[in-house]
Amino acid sequence: MMKNRLFIGTYTQQNSRGIYQITMDMGYAPETPLKLVAEMISPTYLIVSGNGKILYAVSEAQPGIRGEIAAFHCTEKGLTLINKVLAPGAGLVHVALDPEEKLLFAVSYRDASVLMYEIREDGGIGSLLDEKVHTGQGRDPVRQEKAHAHSVSITPDGMRICVCDLGIDRLIVYEVDRCQGKLVEKKDLCVTFPQGSGPRHLVFHPNGRFAYVLAELTSEVFTLEYSSEAGFETVGKESALCRYEGYSIGAAIRISRDGKYLYSSNRGSDDIAVYRVSENGRIKRIMNFSCKGKHPRDFILASCDRYLLCTNRDTDNITVYLRDSETGGLSYLREIKGISMPVCLVNTQLNKET
């Protein structure tokens, strides 16, 4: 029987020490207790390879400490380090693989840098091929005093990467020159968002024709049409908040495999917003669900989108919901407690005898 295994990234300023693992049946209690499987300073974003055998983690270290990228083999017992490399500058906040899994991209919020590494044959991280640094500033004197690259996404055609820069309210698009090992900015394809919006994360629709950008500072989702030839065109926006007048900022954004529902998390109102996606790609927020915790920095859809799991950093818990594929709604099931400052997670599966 297939069992779900969660790898959980954490901030390590308090009691956490790195990446943790838990094995569970989503609808029931965890089968194994939380287990530390890799020590690492604040591994705040994780991804796994397409075959689920290799995990990559980036470290959002404290000021003055260089960022780190680590590659691990996923084994039945946990994680085994392949190798790790130090980034040119400060801590990293996001990571992505190209479709062929021969290149790895990472971004630094503090340095506003975009990094491209080669992937070795064994899945380890190879040489740094290129680095780009964003410049400029935005309207918000606190959060946009300079450029802040916040996430990197691969276009559906695999030709380009898209970097959300919160500090300058822009989506910067780079073409990947694999022959030269370079990133080439495509200025005519870049997108400028309203001042003070702060684009944070992007997700593409499964059909590849639309993209959705979550603006952190204004808690809005922008809808973009995309084509390989013309690039992006902004065609709409929708608020992530429901009758909330306090301070709230956006965090993560995900879309269901069938492309019918979009989800985003709000830190402040501490909830998950649900959007219905129409056939023309436009979205409409239809409901918000409490995350039953504080500061939902990340969440995932798991087990063929049957479940949603949300990490609540400031209440040290992960909440588990059953997802209705017809309505997009969420039904609270339970929480996982006992882990300090969880901020990201990935789901893999294990084969077990029954």
TIBADREN-351349 format. One record per residue (C-alpha): residue number from 1; residue in one letter; x, y, z. Coordinates in steps of 0.1 Angstrom, whole numbers, plus 2048, in hexadecimal, padded with zeros to 3 digits. Last residue first. Layout:
<recs>
REC,NUM,a,X,Y,Z
...
</recs>
This chain:
<recs>
REC,354,t,801,7D1,826
REC,353,e,824,7D5,818
REC,352,k,831,7F8,815
REC,351,n,83A,80D,7F6
REC,350,l,843,831,801
REC,349,q,835,851,7F3
REC,348,t,842,875,7F1
REC,347,n,832,895,7FE
REC,346,v,844,8B6,801
REC,345,l,844,8CF,81E
REC,344,c,84A,8F3,826
REC,343,v,84B,90B,844
REC,342,p,84A,8F7,864
REC,341,m,854,90C,882
REC,340,s,85B,8F2,89D
REC,339,i,84C,8D0,899
REC,338,g,836,8BF,8B3
REC,337,k,814,8C0,8A3
REC,336,i,803,8B1,885
REC,335,e,7DF,8BC,882
REC,334,r,7BE,8AC,87A
REC,333,l,7A3,8A8,860
REC,332,y,796,8CA,855
REC,331,s,77F,8C9,837
REC,330,l,789,8DE,819
REC,329,g,775,8E9,7FB
REC,328,g,77E,8E7,7D6
REC,327,t,75A,8E0,7CE
REC,326,e,75D,8C0,7B9
REC,325,s,780,8B6,7C4
REC,324,d,777,8B8,7E9
REC,323,r,797,8BA,7FD
REC,322,l,79D,8A9,81E
REC,321,y,7B2,8C0,834
REC,320,v,7D2,8BB,849
REC,319,t,7E1,8D6,85F
REC,318,i,806,8D8,867
REC,317,n,80F,8E7,888
REC,316,d,82A,8FC,89A
REC,315,t,812,919,8A1
REC,314,d,827,935,890
REC,313,r,832,921,872
REC,312,n,810,912,867
REC,311,t,817,8F8,84C
REC,310,c,7F8,8EF,838
REC,309,l,7EF,8CD,82A
REC,308,l,7D4,8C9,80F
REC,307,y,7C6,8A7,807
REC,306,r,7B6,895,7E9
REC,305,d,7CC,8A7,7D1
REC,304,c,7DA,887,7C2
REC,303,s,7E7,87D,7E4
REC,302,a,7F3,8A0,7EE
REC,301,l,7EC,8C5,7E8
REC,300,i,806,8DA,7F9
REC,299,f,808,8F6,812
REC,298,d,821,912,81B
REC,297,r,826,930,832
REC,296,p,806,92B,846
REC,295,h,80D,946,860
REC,294,k,7F7,93B,87E
REC,293,g,7E3,91C,883
REC,292,k,7C1,90E,87B
REC,291,c,7C6,914,856
REC,290,s,7A3,924,855
REC,289,f,792,91F,834
REC,288,n,789,93A,81B
REC,287,m,76F,937,7FF
REC,286,i,765,93F,7DB
REC,285,r,782,953,7CE
REC,284,k,77D,958,7A8
REC,283,i,796,94E,78E
REC,282,r,79A,954,768
REC,281,g,7AA,938,754
REC,280,n,791,939,737
REC,279,e,782,918,743
REC,278,s,77C,927,765
REC,277,v,791,922,784
REC,276,r,780,922,7A5
REC,275,y,794,932,7C1
REC,274,v,79A,926,7E5
REC,273,a,7AB,93B,7FF
REC,272,i,7BD,92A,81B
REC,271,d,7BE,93B,83D
REC,270,d,7D3,94D,856
REC,269,s,7C3,970,853
REC,268,g,7E6,97B,85B
REC,267,r,7F9,964,844
REC,266,n,7E3,95B,826
REC,265,s,7E6,93B,812
REC,264,s,7DD,935,7EE
REC,263,y,7C8,91C,7DB
REC,262,l,7BD,917,7B7
REC,261,y,7A1,900,7AB
REC,260,k,797,8F1,789
REC,259,g,7BA,8EA,77B
REC,258,d,7B5,8C4,77C
REC,257,r,7D6,8C1,78F
REC,256,s,7CB,8DA,7A9
REC,255,i,7DD,8FB,7AC
REC,254,r,7F4,908,7C7
REC,253,i,7FE,92A,7D6
REC,252,a,813,932,7F4
REC,251,a,817,951,80A
REC,250,g,800,96F,808
REC,249,i,800,98B,822
REC,248,s,7E8,996,83C
REC,247,y,7E4,9B5,853
REC,246,g,7C1,9B9,860
REC,245,e,7A1,9C0,84D
REC,244,y,796,99D,844
REC,243,r,774,999,833
REC,242,c,781,97D,81C
REC,241,l,7A5,981,80F
REC,240,a,7B6,973,7F0
REC,239,s,7AB,98F,7DA
REC,238,e,7A8,988,7B4
REC,237,k,7BB,994,796
REC,236,g,7B7,994,770
REC,235,v,7C5,992,74D
REC,234,t,7EA,998,751
REC,233,e,7FB,98E,731
REC,232,f,81A,978,730
REC,231,g,831,96B,715
REC,230,a,828,971,6F0
REC,229,e,839,952,6E0
REC,228,s,83A,939,6FC
REC,227,s,817,942,706
REC,226,y,80A,94D,728
REC,225,e,7EA,95E,735
REC,224,l,7EE,96D,757
REC,223,t,7D6,96D,775
REC,222,f,7E1,982,793
REC,221,v,7DA,976,7B6
REC,220,e,7D7,990,7D1
REC,219,s,7E2,992,7F6
REC,218,t,7F0,9B5,7F2
REC,217,l,813,9B0,7FF
REC,216,e,817,98C,7F5
REC,215,a,80B,98D,7D1
REC,214,l,803,96A,7C5
REC,213,v,809,965,7A0
REC,212,y,7F3,94E,78C
REC,211,a,7FD,941,76A
REC,210,f,7E8,937,74C
REC,209,r,7ED,924,72B
REC,208,g,801,907,739
REC,207,n,7E3,8EF,73A
REC,206,p,7ED,8E5,75E
REC,205,h,7E9,90A,769
REC,204,f,80A,919,772
REC,203,v,813,924,796
REC,202,l,825,943,7A1
REC,201,h,832,94F,7C3
REC,200,r,83B,971,7D3
REC,199,p,82F,98F,7BF
REC,198,g,832,9AE,7D6
REC,197,s,813,9C3,7CF
REC,196,g,823,9E5,7D9
REC,195,q,821,9F3,7B6
REC,194,p,80B,9E0,79E
REC,193,f,81C,9C3,78C
REC,192,t,836,9C5,770
REC,191,v,83A,9A6,75A
REC,190,c,859,99B,748
REC,189,l,855,98D,724
REC,188,d,865,9AA,711
REC,187,k,883,9AA,729
REC,186,k,88C,987,722
REC,185,e,8A9,982,73A
REC,184,v,8C3,969,72E
REC,183,l,8CD,94E,748
REC,182,k,8ED,93C,73E
REC,181,g,8FC,919,73C
REC,180,q,908,920,718
REC,179,c,8F7,902,708
REC,178,r,8DA,902,721
REC,177,d,8D0,926,71A
REC,176,v,8B3,929,732
REC,175,e,89D,947,729
REC,174,y,896,95E,746
REC,173,v,876,96F,750
REC,172,i,874,988,76D
REC,171,l,852,98C,77D
REC,170,r,852,9AF,78C
REC,169,d,846,9C2,7AB
REC,168,i,86A,9CE,7B3
REC,167,g,86E,9C0,7D5
REC,166,l,858,9A1,7D1
REC,165,d,86B,993,7B4
REC,164,c,859,975,7A5
REC,163,v,872,962,78F
REC,162,c,866,951,770
REC,161,i,87C,937,75F
REC,160,r,87C,92F,73A
REC,159,m,87C,915,71F
REC,158,g,86B,8F9,732
REC,157,d,84C,8FC,71D
REC,156,p,837,8FE,73D
REC,155,t,84C,91B,74A
REC,154,i,862,912,768
REC,153,s,85D,925,789
REC,152,v,874,938,7A0
REC,151,s,86A,949,7C0
REC,150,h,872,967,7D6
REC,149,a,88B,97E,7C6
REC,148,h,88C,99D,7DC
REC,147,a,896,9BE,7CC
REC,146,k,89D,9DB,7E3
REC,145,e,88B,9F0,7FE
REC,144,q,86C,9DC,7F4
REC,143,r,861,9CC,815
REC,142,v,867,9EA,82C
REC,141,p,865,A08,815
REC,140,d,847,9FA,802
REC,139,r,847,A0B,7E0
REC,138,g,860,9F5,7CE
REC,137,q,886,9F2,7C9
REC,136,g,8A0,9EB,7AE
REC,135,t,8B9,9D0,7A6
REC,134,h,8B7,9AB,79E
REC,133,v,8D6,995,79F
REC,132,k,8DC,979,786
REC,131,e,8F2,95B,78C
REC,130,d,8FE,940,773
REC,129,l,90C,91E,771
REC,128,l,912,915,795
REC,127,s,922,8F3,793
REC,126,g,912,8D2,79E
REC,125,i,8F6,8C9,7B6
REC,124,g,8F2,8A4,7BC
REC,123,g,8D9,88F,7A8
REC,122,d,8F3,873,7A1
REC,121,e,8F8,87F,77E
REC,120,r,8FF,8A2,78A
REC,119,i,8E6,8BF,789
REC,118,e,8F2,8E0,77B
REC,117,y,8EC,8FF,78F
REC,116,m,8D9,920,786
REC,115,l,8D6,93C,7A0
REC,114,v,8BF,95A,7A1
REC,113,s,8C9,976,7B9
REC,112,a,8B4,990,7CC
REC,111,d,8CF,98E,7E7
REC,110,r,8B7,98C,805
REC,109,y,89D,978,7F3
REC,108,s,8B5,95F,7E4
REC,107,v,8A9,94A,7C7
REC,106,a,8B0,926,7BB
REC,105,f,8B0,914,79A
REC,104,l,8BB,8F0,794
REC,103,l,8C5,8E2,772
REC,102,k,8C6,8BF,764
REC,101,e,8A4,8B5,770
REC,100,e,897,8B2,74D
REC,99,p,879,8C7,756
REC,98,d,88E,8E2,767
REC,97,l,890,8E0,78D
REC,96,a,884,8FA,7A5
REC,95,v,890,90B,7C6
REC,94,h,883,926,7DE
REC,93,v,88E,93B,7FC
REC,92,l,8B4,93C,7FC
REC,91,g,8CA,94B,817
REC,90,a,8E6,964,810
REC,89,g,901,964,7F5
REC,88,p,914,94F,7DC
REC,87,a,901,92F,7E6
REC,86,l,913,914,7F9
REC,85,v,910,8F1,7EC
REC,84,k,903,8D0,7F9
REC,83,n,908,8AC,7F0
REC,82,i,8F7,88A,7EE
REC,81,l,8EA,88A,811
REC,80,t,8D5,86C,81B
REC,79,l,8B1,873,825
REC,78,g,897,85D,837
REC,77,k,896,839,840
REC,76,e,886,82C,820
REC,75,t,89E,841,80C
REC,74,c,89B,864,7FC
REC,73,h,8BD,86D,7EF
REC,72,f,8C6,890,7F9
REC,71,a,8D1,8B0,7E7
REC,70,a,8DA,8D0,7FB
REC,69,i,8DA,8F5,7F2
REC,68,e,8E9,90D,80B
REC,67,g,8E7,933,811
REC,66,r,904,946,81F
REC,65,i,902,953,842
REC,64,g,904,978,84A
REC,63,p,8DF,97D,84D
REC,62,q,8CE,95C,859
REC,61,a,8CC,93E,843
REC,60,e,8B0,936,82B
REC,59,s,8BD,914,821
REC,58,v,8B2,902,802
REC,57,a,8A7,8DE,7FF
REC,56,y,8A8,8C5,7E3
REC,55,l,899,8A2,7E6
REC,54,i,8A2,884,7D0
REC,53,k,88F,864,7CB
REC,52,g,86C,871,7C4
REC,51,n,86D,867,79F
REC,50,g,867,88B,794
REC,49,s,881,899,7AC
REC,48,v,876,8A7,7CD
REC,47,i,873,8CB,7D9
REC,46,l,87A,8DC,7FA
REC,45,y,878,901,806
REC,44,t,880,90F,829
REC,43,p,89E,8FA,833
REC,42,s,8A6,910,851
REC,41,i,8CA,905,859
REC,40,m,8CE,8E0,851
REC,39,e,8CD,8BF,864
REC,38,a,8BD,8A4,84F
REC,37,v,8A5,887,859
REC,36,l,896,894,879
REC,35,k,879,87D,881
REC,34,l,854,885,888
REC,33,p,843,866,895
REC,32,t,838,84A,87E
REC,31,e,815,83F,873
REC,30,p,806,862,875
REC,29,a,7E1,861,87E
REC,28,y,7C7,85C,863
REC,27,g,7BA,86A,842
REC,26,m,7DD,872,834
REC,25,d,7EC,850,83B
REC,24,m,80D,859,84B
REC,23,t,832,859,84B
REC,22,i,844,877,85B
REC,21,q,865,887,852
REC,20,y,878,8A6,85F
REC,19,i,891,8BE,84E
REC,18,g,8A6,8D5,863
REC,17,r,8AD,8DA,888
REC,16,s,88D,8E8,897
REC,15,n,88C,8F6,8BA
REC,14,q,88E,91C,8B4
REC,13,q,89F,92E,897
REC,12,t,89F,90E,882
REC,11,y,884,918,869
REC,10,t,875,8F8,85C
REC,9,g,872,8E0,83E
REC,8,i,85B,8C2,840
REC,7,f,85F,8A2,82C
REC,6,l,83E,88F,82B
REC,5,r,83B,86A,824
REC,4,n,81A,85D,817
REC,3,k,814,838,817
REC,2,m,80C,823,7F8
REC,1,m,800,800,800
</recs>
